[in-house]
């Protein structure tokens, strides 16, 4: 797997040439490519579990009427305990559920800093230009960039846990257009994944899982700065990223 996967070029015309490489063909990848990408993610320490997949139109493969997060959620309520990095189990899931997306549970080994794509790509360019170590980064065609980092840790005192609900919840994230910090109790789709809609929108790697997970605090200042710029541009005044509780 290459060190960096190409990103889309349409809305980020001003980004540097290295970020404009050819996008991987994950949308039409064969089963072997899909399985290899999932195994690589698990090999990097990302615990995986099967998720729903798109149904015709904008629907979801689950039985929930009016599913609020079609093709974005686990298929089992036990996804936190089910999530695994075991290669044999992931290969079985991938072969027996050929249409399934996969999620990775955050707060166990890794967290995810989830930002608007425009802000995230600008931040990524700044981070790399500054020599800051950046780990895996995924892009969702619905306009988000996912920065994979080390988790905050596992304090001995259970009351010291920072649950994901302090920042976001998988089914209410649209309320918070800035930075979302996925940690304990949350999950994100892991590439390759397909989303509902025309044109086969997808989740794909911008930087692959072979990159070591960085400390989240090393990315936070630049990410929040770019999110503030993004929110300000959308609202027409100086905006601030959605505040993170400490």
VEXKOLVEX-875203 format. One record per residue (C-alpha): residue in one letter; x, y, z. Coordinates in nm, 2 decimals, padded with zeros to 4 digits. Each point is the difference from the previous one (the first is absolute). Layout:
// VEXKOLVEX-875203
+----+--------+--------+--------+
! aa !   east !  north !     up !
+----+--------+--------+--------+
!  A !      X !      Y !      Z !
...
+----+--------+--------+--------+
***
This chain:
// VEXKOLVEX-875203
+----+--------+--------+--------+
! aa !   east !  north !     up !
+----+--------+--------+--------+
!  X !  00.00 !  00.00 !  00.00 !
!  X !  00.14 !  00.34 ! -00.09 !
!  X !  00.10 !  00.25 !  00.26 !
!  X ! -00.25 !  00.26 ! -00.11 !
!  X ! -00.33 ! -00.05 ! -00.18 !
!  X ! -00.12 !  00.27 ! -00.24 !
!  X ! -00.28 !  00.23 !  00.09 !
!  X ! -00.27 !  00.16 ! -00.21 !
!  X !  00.09 !  00.32 ! -00.19 !
!  X ! -00.32 !  00.18 ! -00.08 !
!  X ! -00.06 !  00.22 !  00.30 !
!  X !  00.36 !  00.03 !  00.11 !
!  X !  00.15 !  00.15 ! -00.31 !
!  X !  00.25 !  00.20 !  00.19 !
!  X !  00.16 ! -00.29 !  00.19 !
!  X !  00.35 ! -00.11 ! -00.08 !
!  X !  00.07 ! -00.26 ! -00.27 !
!  X !  00.08 ! -00.28 !  00.24 !
!  X ! -00.36 !  00.00 !  00.12 !
!  X ! -00.13 ! -00.02 ! -00.35 !
!  X !  00.10 ! -00.36 ! -00.08 !
!  X ! -00.22 ! -00.26 ! -00.15 !
!  X ! -00.28 ! -00.10 !  00.23 !
!  X !  00.00 ! -00.37 !  00.08 !
!  X ! -00.27 ! -00.21 ! -00.17 !
!  X ! -00.16 ! -00.11 !  00.32 !
!  X ! -00.35 !  00.07 ! -00.12 !
!  X !  00.04 ! -00.28 ! -00.26 !
!  X !  00.26 ! -00.20 !  00.18 !
!  X ! -00.03 ! -00.38 ! -00.03 !
!  X ! -00.04 ! -00.22 !  00.31 !
!  X !  00.37 ! -00.06 !  00.03 !
!  X !  00.08 !  00.38 !  00.00 !
!  X ! -00.27 !  00.06 !  00.26 !
!  X !  00.12 ! -00.28 !  00.22 !
!  X !  00.36 !  00.11 ! -00.03 !
!  X ! -00.09 !  00.35 !  00.11 !
!  X ! -00.20 ! -00.12 !  00.30 !
!  X !  00.28 ! -00.24 !  00.11 !
!  X !  00.25 !  00.28 ! -00.04 !
!  X ! -00.21 !  00.22 !  00.23 !
!  X ! -00.03 ! -00.27 !  00.26 !
!  X !  00.37 ! -00.07 ! -00.03 !
!  X !  00.06 !  00.36 !  00.09 !
!  X ! -00.20 ! -00.05 !  00.32 !
!  X ! -00.34 !  00.13 ! -00.10 !
!  X ! -00.27 ! -00.23 !  00.15 !
!  X ! -00.27 ! -00.07 ! -00.26 !
!  X ! -00.36 ! -00.13 !  00.00 !
!  X ! -00.25 ! -00.04 ! -00.28 !
!  X ! -00.23 !  00.29 ! -00.09 !
!  X ! -00.31 !  00.05 ! -00.21 !
!  X !  00.03 !  00.08 ! -00.37 !
!  X ! -00.20 !  00.21 ! -00.24 !
!  X ! -00.34 ! -00.12 ! -00.13 !
!  X ! -00.16 !  00.13 ! -00.32 !
!  X ! -00.05 !  00.38 ! -00.01 !
!  X !  00.11 !  00.15 !  00.33 !
!  X ! -00.09 ! -00.30 !  00.21 !
!  X !  00.17 ! -00.22 !  00.24 !
!  X !  00.04 ! -00.38 !  00.02 !
!  X ! -00.13 !  00.00 !  00.36 !
!  X ! -00.37 ! -00.06 !  00.09 !
!  X ! -00.04 !  00.34 !  00.17 !
!  X ! -00.26 !  00.22 ! -00.17 !
!  X !  00.14 !  00.34 ! -00.08 !
!  X !  00.35 ! -00.10 !  00.12 !
!  X !  00.17 !  00.33 !  00.10 !
!  X !  00.35 ! -00.12 ! -00.10 !
!  X ! -00.04 ! -00.23 ! -00.30 !
!  X !  00.30 ! -00.22 ! -00.07 !
!  X !  00.19 !  00.17 !  00.28 !
!  X ! -00.08 ! -00.21 !  00.31 !
!  X !  00.11 ! -00.35 !  00.13 !
!  X ! -00.23 ! -00.29 ! -00.06 !
!  X !  00.03 ! -00.13 !  00.36 !
!  X ! -00.09 !  00.18 !  00.32 !
!  X !  00.31 ! -00.18 !  00.14 !
!  X !  00.23 !  00.18 ! -00.24 !
!  X !  00.23 !  00.12 !  00.28 !
!  X !  00.08 ! -00.35 !  00.13 !
!  X ! -00.02 ! -00.15 ! -00.35 !
!  X !  00.26 !  00.24 ! -00.15 !
!  X !  00.33 ! -00.18 ! -00.06 !
!  X !  00.33 !  00.01 ! -00.18 !
!  X !  00.00 ! -00.38 ! -00.05 !
!  X !  00.09 ! -00.06 ! -00.37 !
!  X ! -00.18 ! -00.33 ! -00.03 !
!  X ! -00.32 !  00.15 !  00.14 !
!  X !  00.01 !  00.30 ! -00.22 !
!  X !  00.07 ! -00.22 ! -00.31 !
!  X ! -00.31 ! -00.21 !  00.09 !
!  X ! -00.22 !  00.31 !  00.04 !
!  X !  00.13 !  00.15 ! -00.33 !
!  X ! -00.07 ! -00.32 ! -00.19 !
!  X ! -00.34 ! -00.09 !  00.16 !
!  X ! -00.13 !  00.36 ! -00.02 !
!  X !  00.13 !  00.13 ! -00.33 !
!  X ! -00.21 !  00.32 ! -00.01 !
!  X !  00.06 !  00.10 !  00.36 !
!  X !  00.18 !  00.31 !  00.11 !
!  X !  00.22 ! -00.01 !  00.31 !
!  X !  00.03 !  00.23 !  00.29 !
!  X !  00.30 !  00.04 !  00.24 !
!  X ! -00.07 !  00.05 !  00.36 !
!  X !  00.17 !  00.31 !  00.15 !
!  X !  00.13 !  00.05 !  00.35 !
!  X !  00.15 ! -00.35 !  00.02 !
!  X !  00.33 !  00.04 ! -00.19 !
!  X ! -00.06 !  00.32 ! -00.20 !
!  X ! -00.22 !  00.31 ! -00.01 !
!  X ! -00.12 !  00.19 ! -00.31 !
!  X !  00.00 !  00.37 ! -00.05 !
!  X ! -00.28 !  00.06 ! -00.25 !
!  X ! -00.01 !  00.34 ! -00.18 !
!  X ! -00.16 !  00.16 ! -00.31 !
!  X !  00.20 ! -00.11 ! -00.31 !
!  X !  00.10 !  00.34 ! -00.11 !
!  X !  00.13 !  00.09 !  00.34 !
!  X !  00.17 ! -00.34 !  00.04 !
!  X !  00.18 !  00.01 ! -00.33 !
!  X !  00.13 !  00.35 !  00.08 !
!  X !  00.11 ! -00.12 !  00.34 !
!  X !  00.17 ! -00.31 ! -00.15 !
!  X !  00.20 !  00.22 ! -00.23 !
!  X !  00.11 !  00.23 !  00.29 !
!  X !  00.08 ! -00.30 !  00.23 !
!  X !  00.22 ! -00.17 ! -00.26 !
!  X !  00.17 !  00.33 ! -00.09 !
!  X !  00.08 !  00.06 !  00.37 !
!  X !  00.16 ! -00.35 !  00.03 !
!  X ! -00.27 ! -00.12 !  00.24 !
!  X ! -00.05 ! -00.38 !  00.00 !
!  X ! -00.34 ! -00.08 ! -00.16 !
!  X ! -00.15 ! -00.34 !  00.02 !
!  X ! -00.27 ! -00.17 ! -00.21 !
!  X ! -00.26 !  00.24 ! -00.16 !
!  X ! -00.32 ! -00.10 ! -00.17 !
!  X ! -00.24 !  00.21 ! -00.20 !
!  X ! -00.38 ! -00.05 ! -00.03 !
!  X ! -00.16 !  00.12 ! -00.32 !
!  X ! -00.27 !  00.17 !  00.21 !
!  X !  00.25 !  00.26 !  00.11 !
!  X !  00.20 ! -00.12 !  00.30 !
!  X !  00.36 ! -00.08 !  00.06 !
!  X !  00.10 ! -00.25 !  00.27 !
!  X !  00.34 !  00.03 !  00.18 !
!  X !  00.08 ! -00.33 !  00.18 !
!  X !  00.21 !  00.06 !  00.32 !
!  X !  00.10 ! -00.18 !  00.32 !
!  X ! -00.28 ! -00.02 !  00.25 !
!  X !  00.00 !  00.23 !  00.31 !
!  X !  00.09 ! -00.30 !  00.21 !
!  X ! -00.16 ! -00.22 !  00.25 !
!  X !  00.00 !  00.16 !  00.35 !
!  X ! -00.02 ! -00.23 !  00.30 !
!  X ! -00.29 !  00.20 !  00.14 !
!  X ! -00.32 ! -00.08 ! -00.20 !
!  X ! -00.13 !  00.35 !  00.08 !
!  X !  00.30 !  00.15 ! -00.19 !
!  X ! -00.13 ! -00.14 ! -00.33 !
!  X ! -00.09 !  00.26 ! -00.26 !
!  X ! -00.30 ! -00.16 ! -00.18 !
!  X ! -00.06 !  00.10 ! -00.36 !
!  X ! -00.34 !  00.15 !  00.09 !
!  X !  00.19 !  00.31 !  00.13 !
!  X !  00.10 !  00.08 ! -00.36 !
!  X ! -00.25 ! -00.18 ! -00.23 !
!  X ! -00.22 ! -00.30 ! -00.04 !
!  X ! -00.01 ! -00.21 ! -00.32 !
!  X ! -00.36 !  00.08 ! -00.06 !
!  X !  00.00 !  00.37 !  00.10 !
!  X !  00.32 !  00.12 ! -00.16 !
!  X ! -00.17 !  00.24 ! -00.25 !
!  X ! -00.06 !  00.23 !  00.30 !
!  X !  00.37 !  00.07 !  00.02 !
!  X !  00.15 !  00.12 ! -00.34 !
!  X !  00.35 !  00.05 !  00.14 !
!  X !  00.25 ! -00.25 !  00.16 !
!  X ! -00.14 ! -00.32 !  00.14 !
!  X !  00.22 ! -00.21 !  00.22 !
!  X ! -00.09 ! -00.37 ! -00.02 !
!  X !  00.12 ! -00.18 !  00.31 !
!  X ! -00.15 ! -00.25 !  00.24 !
!  X ! -00.35 ! -00.12 ! -00.10 !
!  X !  00.02 !  00.11 ! -00.37 !
!  X !  00.10 ! -00.13 ! -00.33 !
!  X !  00.07 !  00.11 ! -00.36 !
!  X ! -00.01 ! -00.18 ! -00.33 !
!  X !  00.33 ! -00.14 ! -00.11 !
!  X !  00.10 ! -00.01 ! -00.37 !
!  X ! -00.11 ! -00.14 ! -00.24 !
!  X ! -00.36 !  00.09 !  00.07 !
!  X ! -00.30 !  00.10 ! -00.22 !
!  X ! -00.26 !  00.26 !  00.09 !
!  X ! -00.35 !  00.03 ! -00.13 !
!  X ! -00.07 !  00.23 ! -00.30 !
!  X !  00.07 !  00.04 ! -00.36 !
!  X !  00.35 ! -00.02 ! -00.13 !
!  X !  00.11 ! -00.27 !  00.25 !
!  X !  00.13 !  00.24 !  00.27 !
!  X !  00.26 ! -00.16 !  00.22 !
!  X !  00.25 !  00.02 !  00.29 !
!  X !  00.36 ! -00.04 ! -00.12 !
!  X !  00.35 !  00.05 !  00.13 !
!  X !  00.19 !  00.32 ! -00.06 !
!  X !  00.29 ! -00.14 !  00.21 !
!  X !  00.00 ! -00.37 !  00.07 !
!  X !  00.00 ! -00.19 !  00.33 !
!  X !  00.37 ! -00.08 ! -00.04 !
!  X !  00.07 !  00.35 !  00.15 !
!  X !  00.06 ! -00.02 !  00.38 !
!  X ! -00.28 !  00.15 !  00.22 !
!  X !  00.11 !  00.34 !  00.13 !
!  X ! -00.08 !  00.17 !  00.33 !
!  X ! -00.34 !  00.18 ! -00.05 !
!  X !  00.12 !  00.31 !  00.18 !
!  X !  00.27 !  00.05 ! -00.26 !
!  X ! -00.27 !  00.05 ! -00.27 !
!  X ! -00.26 !  00.18 !  00.20 !
!  X !  00.11 !  00.37 ! -00.02 !
!  X !  00.03 !  00.00 ! -00.38 !
!  X ! -00.32 ! -00.20 ! -00.04 !
!  X ! -00.21 !  00.23 !  00.22 !
!  X !  00.15 !  00.31 ! -00.17 !
!  X ! -00.10 ! -00.12 ! -00.34 !
!  X ! -00.34 ! -00.11 !  00.12 !
!  X ! -00.05 !  00.35 !  00.14 !
!  X !  00.09 !  00.15 ! -00.34 !
!  X ! -00.24 ! -00.24 ! -00.17 !
!  X ! -00.29 !  00.08 !  00.23 !
!  X !  00.07 !  00.37 ! -00.03 !
!  X !  00.01 ! -00.02 ! -00.38 !
!  X ! -00.34 ! -00.18 ! -00.01 !
!  X ! -00.17 !  00.24 !  00.24 !
!  X !  00.16 !  00.32 ! -00.14 !
!  X !  00.18 !  00.09 !  00.33 !
!  X !  00.28 ! -00.12 !  00.21 !
!  X ! -00.11 ! -00.33 !  00.13 !
!  X !  00.13 ! -00.24 !  00.26 !
!  X !  00.02 ! -00.38 ! -00.02 !
!  X ! -00.25 ! -00.18 !  00.23 !
!  X !  00.16 !  00.02 !  00.34 !
!  X !  00.17 ! -00.31 !  00.14 !
!  X ! -00.07 ! -00.06 !  00.37 !
!  X !  00.30 ! -00.06 !  00.22 !
+----+--------+--------+--------+
***
